[in-house]
C-alpha cells in the first residue's frame, strides 16, 4: 500500500508512504481522492513527509485533490513537504494557490480554524 488513509471526524488524512510521488502511484492517489469526493469528503490533509521526489504526475494528483475539495466547498491542505518537493511546488508556483502546513499538527490547526469561520 502506498498510502495510509485515516478518516477522522473533521477530515480525511492521507499520508503518502512512498519515497516518490510519481507516475507509478499518482494515478492511485487521484483515484482515492476522486472516490472520497464521491463519498462527500471535502476536507483533506495530504502528508508528503516521506516523499523526497515528486514529478508532474504527482503535482497533478495534488491539484486534483485541491480542485475536488474546492468544488465541494471544502479545504485541501498539503503538509510535511521535504526540501526537494517544496522546491518543485515553488517552481511551479503552486505555493500561491495551495494551503501548505509544516506538519500534520499545523495542518489540523489550520483546518480547525477554517471550519470555525
Secondary structure, 3 states (H helix, E strand, C coil): CCEEEEECCCCEEEEECCCEECCCCHHHHHHHHHHHHHCCCCEEEEECCCCCEECHHHHHHHHHHHHHHHHCCCEEEEECCCHHHHHHHHHCCHHHCCEEECCHHHHHHHHHHHHHC
